[in-house]
Structures are given as structure tokens and as C-alpha cells.
Amino acid sequence: MTNTPPIDDVPISGEAVRLGQFVKFAGLLDTGGDVKEAIIDGYVTVNGEVDRRRGRQLQFGDVVGYDGRQLRVSR
């Protein structure tokens, strides 16, 4: 049996948010430099797949993963 982490909802204002902004806003990392490095190095996933684009537009329902945490973009 696989032990998957729970998915927490993180509400945003507006229709979309960029991946780098979301990682910092959600508190996964503290600084923009750390966010940039983690994304470029492939430590951040979107909907279960590595995405190295800080500027990727996330939509409601997308799930961002980092360091064993899973966060869903919500209203």
C-alpha cells in the first residue's frame, strides 16, 4: 500500500497564479532564490510531474508537490 501525503487546499485570489509565486505564497519555501533553485533542479511537481518552469500558469485544481507536501490551488 502506498502512503500518499494528504492534499491541502491553498486559496488564491484571481483566476491563475504562476508556479514560483504559488510555491512562495503557500510557504513551501521562504525566498525567491530558494524557489527558483528548487524548481530548476526538479524538486517541484505539478499534478505529479516535474515542471521546471517558474512561470507556468497554475489553474484551480492543480496540485503542487514539494518535499513530501501536496498543495492544491483552490478558490
PDB file of N, CA, C and O in Angstrom:
ATOM      1  N   MET A   1       0.847  -1.181   0.000  1.00  0.00           N
ATOM      2  CA  MET A   1       0.000   0.000   0.000  1.00  0.00           C
ATOM      3  C   MET A   1       0.891   1.243   0.000  1.00  0.00           C
ATOM      4  O   MET A   1       1.858   1.319   0.758  1.00  0.00           O
ATOM      5  N   THR A   2       0.565   2.201  -0.841  1.00  0.00           N
ATOM      6  CA  THR A   2       1.341   3.426  -0.952  1.00  0.00           C
ATOM      7  C   THR A   2       0.869   4.441   0.081  1.00  0.00           C
ATOM      8  O   THR A   2      -0.330   4.618   0.295  1.00  0.00           O
ATOM      9  N   ASN A   3       1.819   5.097   0.710  1.00  0.00           N
ATOM     10  CA  ASN A   3       1.490   6.111   1.700  1.00  0.00           C
ATOM     11  C   ASN A   3       1.581   7.477   1.035  1.00  0.00           C
ATOM     12  O   ASN A   3       2.655   8.077   1.004  1.00  0.00           O
ATOM     13  N   THR A   4       0.459   7.980   0.499  1.00  0.00           N
ATOM     14  CA  THR A   4       0.458   9.279  -0.166  1.00  0.00           C
ATOM     15  C   THR A   4       0.115  10.363   0.845  1.00  0.00           C
ATOM     16  O   THR A   4      -0.763  10.181   1.689  1.00  0.00           O
ATOM     17  N   PRO A   5       0.812  11.494   0.757  1.00  0.00           N
ATOM     18  CA  PRO A   5       0.532  12.577   1.703  1.00  0.00           C
ATOM     19  C   PRO A   5      -0.837  13.199   1.417  1.00  0.00           C
ATOM     20  O   PRO A   5      -1.313  13.169   0.282  1.00  0.00           O
ATOM     21  N   PRO A   6      -1.465  13.759   2.450  1.00  0.00           N
ATOM     22  CA  PRO A   6      -2.744  14.439   2.226  1.00  0.00           C
ATOM     23  C   PRO A   6      -2.544  15.673   1.352  1.00  0.00           C
ATOM     24  O   PRO A   6      -1.458  16.252   1.307  1.00  0.00           O
ATOM     25  N   ILE A   7      -3.596  16.057   0.671  1.00  0.00           N
ATOM     26  CA  ILE A   7      -3.554  17.252  -0.176  1.00  0.00           C
ATOM     27  C   ILE A   7      -4.270  18.378   0.558  1.00  0.00           C
ATOM     28  O   ILE A   7      -5.449  18.262   0.892  1.00  0.00           O
ATOM     29  N   ASP A   8      -3.548  19.465   0.805  1.00  0.00           N
ATOM     30  CA  ASP A   8      -4.126  20.637   1.461  1.00  0.00           C
ATOM     31  C   ASP A   8      -4.501  21.673   0.411  1.00  0.00           C
ATOM     32  O   ASP A   8      -3.782  21.861  -0.570  1.00  0.00           O
ATOM     33  N   ASP A   9      -5.629  22.343   0.622  1.00  0.00           N
ATOM     34  CA  ASP A   9      -6.060  23.403  -0.289  1.00  0.00           C
ATOM     35  C   ASP A   9      -5.432  24.734   0.108  1.00  0.00           C
ATOM     36  O   ASP A   9      -5.372  25.082   1.287  1.00  0.00           O
ATOM     37  N   VAL A  10      -4.965  25.472  -0.899  1.00  0.00           N
ATOM     38  CA  VAL A  10      -4.414  26.813  -0.688  1.00  0.00           C
ATOM     39  C   VAL A  10      -5.206  27.769  -1.571  1.00  0.00           C
ATOM     40  O   VAL A  10      -5.031  27.768  -2.789  1.00  0.00           O
ATOM     41  N   PRO A  11      -6.075  28.585  -0.974  1.00  0.00           N
ATOM     42  CA  PRO A  11      -6.881  29.504  -1.785  1.00  0.00           C
ATOM     43  C   PRO A  11      -6.051  30.666  -2.330  1.00  0.00           C
ATOM     44  O   PRO A  11      -5.186  31.216  -1.648  1.00  0.00           O
ATOM     45  N   ILE A  12      -6.342  31.018  -3.575  1.00  0.00           N
ATOM     46  CA  ILE A  12      -5.705  32.175  -4.196  1.00  0.00           C
ATOM     47  C   ILE A  12      -6.790  33.142  -4.640  1.00  0.00           C
ATOM     48  O   ILE A  12      -7.945  32.757  -4.825  1.00  0.00           O
ATOM     49  N   SER A  13      -6.406  34.397  -4.809  1.00  0.00           N
ATOM     50  CA  SER A  13      -7.340  35.368  -5.376  1.00  0.00           C
ATOM     51  C   SER A  13      -6.989  35.496  -6.853  1.00  0.00           C
ATOM     52  O   SER A  13      -5.816  35.429  -7.219  1.00  0.00           O
ATOM     53  N   GLY A  14      -7.957  35.673  -7.670  1.00  0.00           N
ATOM     54  CA  GLY A  14      -7.713  35.737  -9.104  1.00  0.00           C
ATOM     55  C   GLY A  14      -7.956  34.392  -9.758  1.00  0.00           C
ATOM     56  O   GLY A  14      -8.351  33.428  -9.102  1.00  0.00           O
ATOM     57  N   GLU A  15      -7.717  34.339 -11.051  1.00  0.00           N
ATOM     58  CA  GLU A  15      -8.006  33.132 -11.827  1.00  0.00           C
ATOM     59  C   GLU A  15      -6.818  32.190 -11.942  1.00  0.00           C
ATOM     60  O   GLU A  15      -7.003  30.987 -12.123  1.00  0.00           O
ATOM     61  N   ALA A  16      -5.605  32.714 -11.839  1.00  0.00           N
ATOM     62  CA  ALA A  16      -4.417  31.871 -12.006  1.00  0.00           C
ATOM     63  C   ALA A  16      -3.262  32.468 -11.222  1.00  0.00           C
ATOM     64  O   ALA A  16      -3.295  33.627 -10.809  1.00  0.00           O
ATOM     65  N   VAL A  17      -2.244  31.649 -11.029  1.00  0.00           N
ATOM     66  CA  VAL A  17      -1.035  32.093 -10.337  1.00  0.00           C
ATOM     67  C   VAL A  17       0.145  31.343 -10.970  1.00  0.00           C
ATOM     68  O   VAL A  17       0.000  30.212 -11.432  1.00  0.00           O
ATOM     69  N   ARG A  18       1.292  31.983 -10.980  1.00  0.00           N
ATOM     70  CA  ARG A  18       2.483  31.333 -11.533  1.00  0.00           C
ATOM     71  C   ARG A  18       3.067  30.365 -10.493  1.00  0.00           C
ATOM     72  O   ARG A  18       2.941  30.575  -9.286  1.00  0.00           O
ATOM     73  N   LEU A  19       3.699  29.316 -10.988  1.00  0.00           N
ATOM     74  CA  LEU A  19       4.238  28.273 -10.112  1.00  0.00           C
ATOM     75  C   LEU A  19       5.182  28.845  -9.063  1.00  0.00           C
ATOM     76  O   LEU A  19       5.045  28.524  -7.883  1.00  0.00           O
ATOM     77  N   GLY A  20       6.127  29.675  -9.455  1.00  0.00           N
ATOM     78  CA  GLY A  20       7.074  30.250  -8.497  1.00  0.00           C
ATOM     79  C   GLY A  20       6.382  31.071  -7.424  1.00  0.00           C
ATOM     80  O   GLY A  20       6.748  30.999  -6.251  1.00  0.00           O
ATOM     81  N   GLN A  21       5.390  31.846  -7.818  1.00  0.00           N
ATOM     82  CA  GLN A  21       4.645  32.659  -6.861  1.00  0.00           C
ATOM     83  C   GLN A  21       3.889  31.773  -5.872  1.00  0.00           C
ATOM     84  O   GLN A  21       3.857  32.050  -4.673  1.00  0.00           O
ATOM     85  N   PHE A  22       3.281  30.706  -6.392  1.00  0.00           N
ATOM     86  CA  PHE A  22       2.484  29.821  -5.553  1.00  0.00           C
ATOM     87  C   PHE A  22       3.354  29.115  -4.512  1.00  0.00           C
ATOM     88  O   PHE A  22       2.977  29.021  -3.344  1.00  0.00           O
ATOM     89  N   VAL A  23       4.507  28.625  -4.935  1.00  0.00           N
ATOM     90  CA  VAL A  23       5.401  27.913  -4.006  1.00  0.00           C
ATOM     91  C   VAL A  23       5.784  28.818  -2.840  1.00  0.00           C
ATOM     92  O   VAL A  23       5.803  28.378  -1.691  1.00  0.00           O
ATOM     93  N   LYS A  24       6.085  30.065  -3.128  1.00  0.00           N
ATOM     94  CA  LYS A  24       6.447  31.006  -2.068  1.00  0.00           C
ATOM     95  C   LYS A  24       5.220  31.399  -1.241  1.00  0.00           C
ATOM     96  O   LYS A  24       5.283  31.404  -0.012  1.00  0.00           O
ATOM     97  N   PHE A  25       4.109  31.727  -1.899  1.00  0.00           N
ATOM     98  CA  PHE A  25       2.887  32.131  -1.215  1.00  0.00           C
ATOM     99  C   PHE A  25       2.386  31.040  -0.265  1.00  0.00           C
ATOM    100  O   PHE A  25       1.924  31.331   0.838  1.00  0.00           O
ATOM    101  N   ALA A  26       2.483  29.790  -0.702  1.00  0.00           N
ATOM    102  CA  ALA A  26       1.990  28.663   0.096  1.00  0.00           C
ATOM    103  C   ALA A  26       2.919  28.328   1.258  1.00  0.00           C
ATOM    104  O   ALA A  26       2.571  27.519   2.118  1.00  0.00           O
ATOM    105  N   GLY A  27       4.098  28.945   1.285  1.00  0.00           N
ATOM    106  CA  GLY A  27       5.020  28.725   2.386  1.00  0.00           C
ATOM    107  C   GLY A  27       5.881  27.479   2.239  1.00  0.00           C
ATOM    108  O   GLY A  27       6.486  27.023   3.209  1.00  0.00           O
ATOM    109  N   LEU A  28       5.937  26.926   1.027  1.00  0.00           N
ATOM    110  CA  LEU A  28       6.791  25.761   0.820  1.00  0.00           C
ATOM    111  C   LEU A  28       8.261  26.139   0.931  1.00  0.00           C
ATOM    112  O   LEU A  28       9.069  25.358   1.435  1.00  0.00           O
ATOM    113  N   LEU A  29       8.610  27.329   0.464  1.00  0.00           N
ATOM    114  CA  LEU A  29       9.960  27.877   0.572  1.00  0.00           C
ATOM    115  C   LEU A  29       9.852  29.354   0.927  1.00  0.00           C
ATOM    116  O   LEU A  29       8.833  29.990   0.658  1.00  0.00           O
ATOM    117  N   ASP A  30      10.908  29.898   1.533  1.00  0.00           N
ATOM    118  CA  ASP A  30      10.835  31.264   2.057  1.00  0.00           C
ATOM    119  C   ASP A  30      11.298  32.356   1.103  1.00  0.00           C
ATOM    120  O   ASP A  30      10.772  33.469   1.132  1.00  0.00           O
ATOM    121  N   THR A  31      12.273  32.051   0.262  1.00  0.00           N
ATOM    122  CA  THR A  31      12.819  33.117  -0.579  1.00  0.00           C
ATOM    123  C   THR A  31      12.653  32.785  -2.061  1.00  0.00           C
ATOM    124  O   THR A  31      12.548  31.624  -2.455  1.00  0.00           O
ATOM    125  N   GLY A  32      12.633  33.834  -2.854  1.00  0.00           N
ATOM    126  CA  GLY A  32      12.534  33.661  -4.297  1.00  0.00           C
ATOM    127  C   GLY A  32      13.702  32.875  -4.871  1.00  0.00           C
ATOM    128  O   GLY A  32      13.533  32.100  -5.812  1.00  0.00           O
ATOM    129  N   GLY A  33      14.888  33.075  -4.303  1.00  0.00           N
ATOM    130  CA  GLY A  33      16.060  32.341  -4.756  1.00  0.00           C
ATOM    131  C   GLY A  33      15.934  30.847  -4.496  1.00  0.00           C
ATOM    132  O   GLY A  33      16.291  30.026  -5.341  1.00  0.00           O
ATOM    133  N   ASP A  34      15.420  30.503  -3.312  1.00  0.00           N
ATOM    134  CA  ASP A  34      15.204  29.088  -2.988  1.00  0.00           C
ATOM    135  C   ASP A  34      14.155  28.473  -3.900  1.00  0.00           C
ATOM    136  O   ASP A  34      14.298  27.332  -4.340  1.00  0.00           O
ATOM    137  N   VAL A  35      13.094  29.234  -4.185  1.00  0.00           N
ATOM    138  CA  VAL A  35      12.033  28.762  -5.073  1.00  0.00           C
ATOM    139  C   VAL A  35      12.608  28.489  -6.461  1.00  0.00           C
ATOM    140  O   VAL A  35      12.377  27.427  -7.038  1.00  0.00           O
ATOM    141  N   LYS A  36      13.352  29.446  -6.985  1.00  0.00           N
ATOM    142  CA  LYS A  36      13.950  29.307  -8.318  1.00  0.00           C
ATOM    143  C   LYS A  36      14.819  28.054  -8.391  1.00  0.00           C
ATOM    144  O   LYS A  36      14.708  27.270  -9.333  1.00  0.00           O
ATOM    145  N   GLU A  37      15.675  27.872  -7.404  1.00  0.00           N
ATOM    146  CA  GLU A  37      16.590  26.732  -7.390  1.00  0.00           C
ATOM    147  C   GLU A  37      15.829  25.401  -7.314  1.00  0.00           C
ATOM    148  O   GLU A  37      16.144  24.466  -8.050  1.00  0.00           O
ATOM    149  N   ALA A  38      14.836  25.316  -6.432  1.00  0.00           N
ATOM    150  CA  ALA A  38      14.075  24.074  -6.267  1.00  0.00           C
ATOM    151  C   ALA A  38      13.330  23.697  -7.546  1.00  0.00           C
ATOM    152  O   ALA A  38      13.277  22.524  -7.916  1.00  0.00           O
ATOM    153  N   ILE A  39      12.754  24.695  -8.219  1.00  0.00           N
ATOM    154  CA  ILE A  39      12.018  24.417  -9.449  1.00  0.00           C
ATOM    155  C   ILE A  39      12.976  23.994 -10.558  1.00  0.00           C
ATOM    156  O   ILE A  39      12.735  22.994 -11.234  1.00  0.00           O
ATOM    157  N   ILE A  40      14.059  24.744 -10.751  1.00  0.00           N
ATOM    158  CA  ILE A  40      15.018  24.424 -11.811  1.00  0.00           C
ATOM    159  C   ILE A  40      15.658  23.056 -11.584  1.00  0.00           C
ATOM    160  O   ILE A  40      15.917  22.326 -12.541  1.00  0.00           O
ATOM    161  N   ASP A  41      15.914  22.704 -10.318  1.00  0.00           N
ATOM    162  CA  ASP A  41      16.547  21.423 -10.000  1.00  0.00           C
ATOM    163  C   ASP A  41      15.581  20.239 -10.052  1.00  0.00           C
ATOM    164  O   ASP A  41      15.995  19.094  -9.869  1.00  0.00           O
ATOM    165  N   GLY A  42      14.286  20.511 -10.303  1.00  0.00           N
ATOM    166  CA  GLY A  42      13.318  19.431 -10.478  1.00  0.00           C
ATOM    167  C   GLY A  42      12.721  18.875  -9.206  1.00  0.00           C
ATOM    168  O   GLY A  42      12.214  17.753  -9.199  1.00  0.00           O
ATOM    169  N   TYR A  43      12.771  19.644  -8.122  1.00  0.00           N
ATOM    170  CA  TYR A  43      12.202  19.186  -6.859  1.00  0.00           C
ATOM    171  C   TYR A  43      10.714  19.493  -6.702  1.00  0.00           C
ATOM    172  O   TYR A  43      10.082  19.022  -5.756  1.00  0.00           O
ATOM    173  N   VAL A  44      10.154  20.273  -7.615  1.00  0.00           N
ATOM    174  CA  VAL A  44       8.749  20.674  -7.530  1.00  0.00           C
ATOM    175  C   VAL A  44       7.962  19.951  -8.627  1.00  0.00           C
ATOM    176  O   VAL A  44       8.392  19.886  -9.779  1.00  0.00           O
ATOM    177  N   THR A  45       6.806  19.412  -8.248  1.00  0.00           N
ATOM    178  CA  THR A  45       5.945  18.743  -9.221  1.00  0.00           C
ATOM    179  C   THR A  45       4.626  19.496  -9.361  1.00  0.00           C
ATOM    180  O   THR A  45       4.178  20.179  -8.440  1.00  0.00           O
ATOM    181  N   VAL A  46       4.029  19.356 -10.519  1.00  0.00           N
ATOM    182  CA  VAL A  46       2.685  19.874 -10.769  1.00  0.00           C
ATOM    183  C   VAL A  46       1.869  18.704 -11.306  1.00  0.00           C
ATOM    184  O   VAL A  46       2.195  18.124 -12.342  1.00  0.00           O
ATOM    185  N   ASN A  47       0.815  18.372 -10.591  1.00  0.00           N
ATOM    186  CA  ASN A  47      -0.040  17.241 -10.959  1.00  0.00           C
ATOM    187  C   ASN A  47       0.778  15.964 -11.150  1.00  0.00           C
ATOM    188  O   ASN A  47       0.527  15.177 -12.062  1.00  0.00           O
ATOM    189  N   GLY A  48       1.768  15.776 -10.262  1.00  0.00           N
ATOM    190  CA  GLY A  48       2.543  14.554 -10.248  1.00  0.00           C
ATOM    191  C   GLY A  48       3.731  14.495 -11.189  1.00  0.00           C
ATOM    192  O   GLY A  48       4.449  13.495 -11.210  1.00  0.00           O
ATOM    193  N   GLU A  49       3.956  15.553 -11.973  1.00  0.00           N
ATOM    194  CA  GLU A  49       5.073  15.571 -12.908  1.00  0.00           C
ATOM    195  C   GLU A  49       5.984  16.764 -12.634  1.00  0.00           C
ATOM    196  O   GLU A  49       5.519  17.860 -12.319  1.00  0.00           O
ATOM    197  N   VAL A  50       7.288  16.531 -12.759  1.00  0.00           N
ATOM    198  CA  VAL A  50       8.259  17.614 -12.572  1.00  0.00           C
ATOM    199  C   VAL A  50       8.019  18.694 -13.618  1.00  0.00           C
ATOM    200  O   VAL A  50       7.848  18.400 -14.801  1.00  0.00           O
ATOM    201  N   ASP A  51       8.007  19.943 -13.170  1.00  0.00           N
ATOM    202  CA  ASP A  51       7.878  21.077 -14.088  1.00  0.00           C
ATOM    203  C   ASP A  51       8.923  22.114 -13.691  1.00  0.00           C
ATOM    204  O   ASP A  51       8.908  22.618 -12.568  1.00  0.00           O
ATOM    205  N   ARG A  52       9.818  22.426 -14.600  1.00  0.00           N
ATOM    206  CA  ARG A  52      10.931  23.332 -14.299  1.00  0.00           C
ATOM    207  C   ARG A  52      10.663  24.774 -14.743  1.00  0.00           C
ATOM    208  O   ARG A  52      11.594  25.574 -14.847  1.00  0.00           O
ATOM    209  N   ARG A  53       9.408  25.102 -15.003  1.00  0.00           N
ATOM    210  CA  ARG A  53       9.060  26.456 -15.460  1.00  0.00           C
ATOM    211  C   ARG A  53       8.452  27.253 -14.300  1.00  0.00           C
ATOM    212  O   ARG A  53       7.313  27.010 -13.902  1.00  0.00           O
ATOM    213  N   ARG A  54       9.220  28.204 -13.765  1.00  0.00           N
ATOM    214  CA  ARG A  54       8.692  29.046 -12.675  1.00  0.00           C
ATOM    215  C   ARG A  54       7.466  29.822 -13.119  1.00  0.00           C
ATOM    216  O   ARG A  54       6.581  30.107 -12.312  1.00  0.00           O
ATOM    217  N   GLY A  55       7.411  30.164 -14.394  1.00  0.00           N
ATOM    218  CA  GLY A  55       6.317  30.975 -14.904  1.00  0.00           C
ATOM    219  C   GLY A  55       5.096  30.194 -15.334  1.00  0.00           C
ATOM    220  O   GLY A  55       4.155  30.778 -15.872  1.00  0.00           O
ATOM    221  N   ARG A  56       5.083  28.895 -15.116  1.00  0.00           N
ATOM    222  CA  ARG A  56       3.923  28.094 -15.508  1.00  0.00           C
ATOM    223  C   ARG A  56       2.669  28.620 -14.819  1.00  0.00           C
ATOM    224  O   ARG A  56       2.667  28.858 -13.612  1.00  0.00           O
ATOM    225  N   GLN A  57       1.615  28.797 -15.587  1.00  0.00           N
ATOM    226  CA  GLN A  57       0.348  29.260 -15.034  1.00  0.00           C
ATOM    227  C   GLN A  57      -0.394  28.087 -14.398  1.00  0.00           C
ATOM    228  O   GLN A  57      -0.721  27.113 -15.076  1.00  0.00           O
ATOM    229  N   LEU A  58      -0.656  28.182 -13.113  1.00  0.00           N
ATOM    230  CA  LEU A  58      -1.444  27.170 -12.428  1.00  0.00           C
ATOM    231  C   LEU A  58      -2.904  27.565 -12.469  1.00  0.00           C
ATOM    232  O   LEU A  58      -3.234  28.750 -12.426  1.00  0.00           O
ATOM    233  N   GLN A  59      -3.767  26.590 -12.551  1.00  0.00           N
ATOM    234  CA  GLN A  59      -5.208  26.803 -12.557  1.00  0.00           C
ATOM    235  C   GLN A  59      -5.802  26.155 -11.306  1.00  0.00           C
ATOM    236  O   GLN A  59      -5.135  25.362 -10.642  1.00  0.00           O
ATOM    237  N   PHE A  60      -7.046  26.489 -10.986  1.00  0.00           N
ATOM    238  CA  PHE A  60      -7.718  25.869  -9.855  1.00  0.00           C
ATOM    239  C   PHE A  60      -7.731  24.357 -10.047  1.00  0.00           C
ATOM    240  O   PHE A  60      -8.038  23.858 -11.130  1.00  0.00           O
ATOM    241  N   GLY A  61      -7.398  23.647  -8.996  1.00  0.00           N
ATOM    242  CA  GLY A  61      -7.378  22.183  -9.047  1.00  0.00           C
ATOM    243  C   GLY A  61      -5.998  21.595  -9.271  1.00  0.00           C
ATOM    244  O   GLY A  61      -5.789  20.412  -9.001  1.00  0.00           O
ATOM    245  N   ASP A  62      -5.040  22.391  -9.761  1.00  0.00           N
ATOM    246  CA  ASP A  62      -3.681  21.880  -9.929  1.00  0.00           C
ATOM    247  C   ASP A  62      -3.090  21.558  -8.558  1.00  0.00           C
ATOM    248  O   ASP A  62      -3.342  22.265  -7.582  1.00  0.00           O
ATOM    249  N   VAL A  63      -2.305  20.486  -8.494  1.00  0.00           N
ATOM    250  CA  VAL A  63      -1.680  20.067  -7.237  1.00  0.00           C
ATOM    251  C   VAL A  63      -0.167  20.215  -7.370  1.00  0.00           C
ATOM    252  O   VAL A  63       0.455  19.640  -8.262  1.00  0.00           O
ATOM    253  N   VAL A  64       0.407  20.999  -6.463  1.00  0.00           N
ATOM    254  CA  VAL A  64       1.843  21.257  -6.457  1.00  0.00           C
ATOM    255  C   VAL A  64       2.456  20.449  -5.320  1.00  0.00           C
ATOM    256  O   VAL A  64       1.959  20.468  -4.194  1.00  0.00           O
ATOM    257  N   GLY A  65       3.544  19.736  -5.626  1.00  0.00           N
ATOM    258  CA  GLY A  65       4.215  18.927  -4.625  1.00  0.00           C
ATOM    259  C   GLY A  65       5.639  19.387  -4.394  1.00  0.00           C
ATOM    260  O   GLY A  65       6.343  19.768  -5.329  1.00  0.00           O
ATOM    261  N   TYR A  66       6.057  19.347  -3.129  1.00  0.00           N
ATOM    262  CA  TYR A  66       7.440  19.663  -2.769  1.00  0.00           C
ATOM    263  C   TYR A  66       7.737  19.069  -1.396  1.00  0.00           C
ATOM    264  O   TYR A  66       6.974  19.256  -0.449  1.00  0.00           O
ATOM    265  N   ASP A  67       8.833  18.366  -1.304  1.00  0.00           N
ATOM    266  CA  ASP A  67       9.335  17.863  -0.026  1.00  0.00           C
ATOM    267  C   ASP A  67       8.274  17.078   0.755  1.00  0.00           C
ATOM    268  O   ASP A  67       8.137  17.246   1.966  1.00  0.00           O
ATOM    269  N   GLY A  68       7.537  16.235   0.061  1.00  0.00           N
ATOM    270  CA  GLY A  68       6.537  15.400   0.718  1.00  0.00           C
ATOM    271  C   GLY A  68       5.202  16.063   0.977  1.00  0.00           C
ATOM    272  O   GLY A  68       4.297  15.427   1.516  1.00  0.00           O
ATOM    273  N   ARG A  69       5.055  17.320   0.608  1.00  0.00           N
ATOM    274  CA  ARG A  69       3.779  18.036   0.786  1.00  0.00           C
ATOM    275  C   ARG A  69       3.071  18.169  -0.555  1.00  0.00           C
ATOM    276  O   ARG A  69       3.711  18.307  -1.597  1.00  0.00           O
ATOM    277  N   GLN A  70       1.748  18.127  -0.517  1.00  0.00           N
ATOM    278  CA  GLN A  70       0.917  18.286  -1.705  1.00  0.00           C
ATOM    279  C   GLN A  70      -0.084  19.398  -1.438  1.00  0.00           C
ATOM    280  O   GLN A  70      -0.861  19.326  -0.486  1.00  0.00           O
ATOM    281  N   LEU A  71      -0.065  20.430  -2.282  1.00  0.00           N
ATOM    282  CA  LEU A  71      -0.972  21.569  -2.101  1.00  0.00           C
ATOM    283  C   LEU A  71      -1.773  21.808  -3.376  1.00  0.00           C
ATOM    284  O   LEU A  71      -1.212  21.862  -4.471  1.00  0.00           O
ATOM    285  N   ARG A  72      -3.083  21.949  -3.226  1.00  0.00           N
ATOM    286  CA  ARG A  72      -3.982  22.170  -4.359  1.00  0.00           C
ATOM    287  C   ARG A  72      -4.349  23.644  -4.456  1.00  0.00           C
ATOM    288  O   ARG A  72      -4.683  24.276  -3.454  1.00  0.00           O
ATOM    289  N   VAL A  73      -4.287  24.182  -5.658  1.00  0.00           N
ATOM    290  CA  VAL A  73      -4.705  25.561  -5.915  1.00  0.00           C
ATOM    291  C   VAL A  73      -6.223  25.603  -5.848  1.00  0.00           C
ATOM    292  O   VAL A  73      -6.893  24.893  -6.598  1.00  0.00           O
ATOM    293  N   SER A  74      -6.775  26.427  -4.960  1.00  0.00           N
ATOM    294  CA  SER A  74      -8.233  26.490  -4.793  1.00  0.00           C
ATOM    295  C   SER A  74      -8.719  27.931  -4.757  1.00  0.00           C
ATOM    296  O   SER A  74      -7.930  28.873  -4.679  1.00  0.00           O
ATOM    297  N   ARG A  75     -10.010  28.076  -4.814  1.00  0.00           N
ATOM    298  CA  ARG A  75     -10.637  29.405  -4.775  1.00  0.00           C
ATOM    299  C   ARG A  75     -10.670  29.945  -3.361  1.00  0.00           C
ATOM    300  O   ARG A  75     -11.161  31.051  -3.135  1.00  0.00           O
TER     301      ARG A  75
END
